[in-house]
């Protein structure tokens, strides 16, 4: 068994499922979008911020929807420099590098507007990261223990000129936190 098969969360399994879902896609533009998204995911893992930024247009934007907010407070919107700073932190400053993500896709579409998928997104997080993620910290958990944070999500990725315009992530405000067995 490979490390990805044994891991509680694996971006490699996510990529494999993307490839399975699009095996019958024959539109070259749609295949190119999928290839760009896979490169985007691979570059997150690489620690190479410039490689990651090359997958997106200059005026890229990330929007996150679904978190409970006070009335009148808009969802967070990140432009190119905020995205770069966020990923520099997650790639270079986070002990262990970029966190492991995996999406259990229940539905997946690729079309002229881009890629869309929904299902449950899983993220591997240490106990010491849970509070910053807005998640409950299990009583008595060691700061180095790992947990899988799971929540229902829908992800929309638009493209222009062969690169990602950005991501719109819609997520359920309810999540589960499951300790990873040692």
C-alpha positions as CSV (number, residue, x, y, z in Angstrom):
1,X,0.0,0.0,0.0
2,X,1.3,3.5,-0.8
3,X,1.5,6.3,1.8
4,X,-1.5,8.0,0.1
5,X,-3.6,4.9,0.5
6,X,-2.8,4.7,4.2
7,X,-3.1,8.4,5.0
8,X,-6.3,9.7,6.7
9,X,-6.3,12.7,4.2
10,X,-4.5,12.6,0.8
11,X,-4.5,15.2,-2.0
12,X,-3.1,12.4,-4.2
13,X,-6.4,10.5,-3.8
14,X,-8.3,13.7,-4.6
15,X,-6.3,14.1,-7.8
16,X,-6.8,10.4,-8.7
17,X,-10.6,10.9,-8.3
18,X,-10.5,14.0,-10.5
19,X,-8.7,12.1,-13.2
20,X,-11.2,9.2,-12.9
21,X,-14.1,11.6,-13.1
22,X,-12.7,13.3,-16.3
23,X,-11.4,10.2,-18.1
24,X,-14.1,10.6,-20.7
25,X,-13.7,14.4,-21.2
26,X,-12.6,15.0,-24.7
27,X,-12.9,18.8,-25.0
28,X,-9.3,20.1,-25.0
29,X,-10.2,23.3,-23.2
30,X,-11.9,21.3,-20.4
31,X,-8.9,19.0,-20.1
32,X,-6.6,22.0,-19.9
33,X,-8.6,23.5,-17.1
34,X,-8.4,20.2,-15.2
35,X,-4.6,20.0,-15.8
36,X,-4.2,23.6,-14.5
37,X,-6.2,22.8,-11.4
38,X,-4.1,19.7,-10.7
39,X,-0.9,21.7,-11.2
40,X,-2.3,24.3,-8.8
41,X,-2.8,21.5,-6.2
42,X,0.6,20.0,-6.9
43,X,2.3,23.4,-6.6
44,X,0.6,24.0,-3.2
45,X,2.5,20.8,-2.0
46,X,5.7,21.9,-3.6
47,X,6.5,24.8,-1.4
48,X,7.3,26.9,-4.6
49,X,5.1,30.0,-4.2
50,X,6.0,31.3,-7.7
51,X,5.0,28.0,-9.3
52,X,1.7,28.2,-7.4
53,X,1.1,31.8,-8.5
54,X,1.7,31.0,-12.2
55,X,-1.5,28.8,-12.1
56,X,-3.6,32.0,-11.6
57,X,-4.3,35.2,-13.6
58,X,-2.9,38.4,-12.3
59,X,-6.2,39.7,-11.0
60,X,-7.1,36.4,-9.3
61,X,-9.5,36.3,-6.3
62,X,-10.5,33.8,-3.6
63,X,-13.9,34.1,-2.0
64,X,-15.1,32.1,1.0
65,X,-18.8,31.8,1.6
66,X,-20.8,30.0,4.4
67,X,-19.1,31.1,7.6
68,X,-21.6,32.7,10.0
69,X,-21.0,36.4,10.1
70,X,-22.8,39.4,11.7
71,X,-25.4,41.0,9.5
72,X,-23.9,43.3,6.9
73,X,-20.4,41.7,7.1
74,X,-19.4,40.5,3.7
75,X,-17.5,37.2,3.0
76,X,-13.8,37.4,2.9
77,X,-12.4,38.2,-0.5
78,X,-8.7,37.8,-1.1
79,X,-6.8,39.3,-4.1
80,X,-3.5,38.3,-5.5
81,X,-1.2,39.7,-2.8
82,X,-3.3,38.4,0.0
83,X,-3.4,35.0,-1.7
84,X,0.4,35.0,-2.1
85,X,0.9,36.0,1.6
86,X,-1.6,33.3,2.8
87,X,0.2,30.6,0.7
88,X,3.7,31.8,1.6
89,X,2.6,31.3,5.3
90,X,1.0,27.9,4.7
91,X,3.8,26.6,2.5
92,X,6.9,28.1,4.1
93,X,6.1,29.0,7.7
94,X,3.8,26.2,8.7
95,X,5.7,23.3,10.4
96,X,5.3,20.4,8.1
97,X,4.5,22.5,5.0
98,X,1.2,23.0,3.3
99,X,-1.6,21.1,5.1
100,X,-3.0,17.9,3.5
101,X,-6.5,18.4,1.9
102,X,-8.8,15.9,0.2
103,X,-12.2,16.3,-1.3
104,X,-14.7,13.4,-1.4
105,X,-16.5,14.6,-4.5
106,X,-20.1,13.6,-4.8
107,X,-20.8,15.8,-7.9
108,X,-18.3,17.1,-10.4
109,X,-18.7,19.3,-13.5
110,X,-16.4,20.8,-16.1
111,X,-17.7,23.2,-18.7
112,X,-17.1,26.4,-20.5
113,X,-17.3,28.4,-17.2
114,X,-14.8,26.2,-15.4
115,X,-14.8,23.4,-12.8
116,X,-17.4,22.8,-10.1
117,X,-17.5,20.1,-7.4
118,X,-19.3,19.4,-4.2
119,X,-18.9,16.9,-1.4
120,X,-17.0,16.8,1.8
121,X,-13.6,18.6,2.2
122,X,-11.2,17.1,4.7
123,X,-8.1,18.9,6.1
124,X,-5.5,17.5,8.4
125,X,-4.7,19.8,11.3
126,X,-2.7,19.6,14.5
127,X,-4.4,20.4,17.8
128,X,-2.4,23.6,18.0
129,X,-4.1,24.8,14.7
130,X,-7.7,24.0,15.5
131,X,-8.5,27.2,17.4
132,X,-7.1,29.4,14.6
133,X,-9.4,27.4,12.2
134,X,-12.4,28.2,14.5
135,X,-12.7,24.5,15.5
136,X,-13.2,23.1,19.0
137,X,-10.1,21.8,20.7
138,X,-10.7,18.4,22.2
139,X,-10.1,18.2,26.0
140,X,-6.7,16.8,26.8
141,X,-5.4,16.7,23.3
142,X,-1.7,16.9,22.9
143,X,-0.8,20.1,20.8
144,X,1.0,17.8,18.3
145,X,-1.9,15.4,17.8
146,X,-3.5,15.4,14.4
147,X,-7.2,15.7,13.5
148,X,-9.2,15.5,10.4
149,X,-11.5,18.5,10.1
150,X,-14.4,17.7,7.7
151,X,-17.1,19.9,6.3
152,X,-19.5,19.9,3.3
153,X,-18.3,22.2,0.5
154,X,-18.9,23.3,-3.0
155,X,-16.0,24.7,-5.0
156,X,-16.2,26.7,-8.2
157,X,-13.1,27.5,-10.2
158,X,-13.2,29.9,-13.1
159,X,-10.6,30.2,-15.8
160,X,-9.3,32.8,-18.3
161,X,-6.5,32.4,-20.8
162,X,-5.7,29.0,-19.5
163,X,-5.2,30.0,-15.9
164,X,-7.4,30.1,-12.8
165,X,-9.3,33.3,-12.1
166,X,-9.8,32.1,-8.6
167,X,-11.9,30.0,-6.3
168,X,-15.3,30.5,-4.8
169,X,-15.6,28.1,-1.8
170,X,-19.0,27.6,-0.2
171,X,-19.0,25.6,3.0
172,X,-21.3,24.4,5.7
173,X,-20.7,26.2,8.9
174,X,-20.9,22.9,10.7
175,X,-17.8,20.7,10.7
176,X,-16.6,17.5,12.5
177,X,-13.2,17.1,14.1
178,X,-11.9,13.5,14.3
179,X,-8.7,12.6,16.0
180,X,-6.2,10.6,13.9
181,X,-5.4,7.3,15.6
182,X,-1.7,7.1,16.6
